[in-house]
Amino acid sequence: MKEGIFMRDPARLDNFYNDLCKIHKENFPDWRFSQFIINFLYWNGDCFYLEEDDFLKRVKKYIDSIEKEG
């Protein structure tokens, strides 16, 4: 805690980015990163307030929705 402000543990980002990278490589290896994220955001909408674990859950739902379509 810094001067009464709650700070999230920056180490959480390592796992988040590693998980996101794995999802990207396994499901969309031909997509550029921005293509992956913009397609996801178009499907999901605003993600500004999502915590990292919720973001990954929504990415997995996005993948499920694509698999159901195709």
SVG drawing of the C-alpha trace seen along z (x, -y; Angstrom):
<svg xmlns="http://www.w3.org/2000/svg" viewBox="-22 -9 28 34">
<polyline fill="none" stroke="black" stroke-width="0.4" points="0.0,0.0 1.3,-3.4 0.0,-6.4 -3.4,-4.8 -3.7,-3.6 -4.3,0.0 -1.8,1.3 -2.3,4.5 0.7,6.8 2.5,6.1 3.6,9.8 0.0,10.8 0.7,9.4 3.3,12.1 0.7,14.9 -1.9,12.9 0.4,12.1 1.7,15.7 -1.9,17.1 -2.9,14.6 0.1,15.5 -0.7,19.2 -4.3,18.6 -3.2,16.5 -0.7,19.1 -3.0,22.1 -6.2,20.5 -5.1,17.7 -1.5,18.3 -2.0,16.6 -3.5,13.5 -1.5,10.4 -1.8,9.4 -3.8,6.3 -6.1,8.4 -6.7,10.8 -7.5,8.1 -9.6,5.9 -11.7,8.9 -12.2,9.9 -13.1,6.3 -15.6,6.1 -17.2,9.3 -17.1,8.4 -17.4,4.7 -15.9,2.5 -13.3,4.3 -11.9,1.3 -12.9,2.3 -12.3,6.0 -9.8,7.6 -7.2,9.8 -8.9,13.1 -12.3,11.9 -10.6,10.7 -9.2,14.2 -12.6,15.8 -14.2,13.6 -11.5,14.4 -12.2,18.1 -16.0,17.5 -15.0,15.7 -13.1,18.8 -16.1,21.0 -18.4,18.7 -16.1,19.0 -15.9,22.8 -19.8,23.0 -20.0,20.9 -17.6,22.8"/>
</svg>
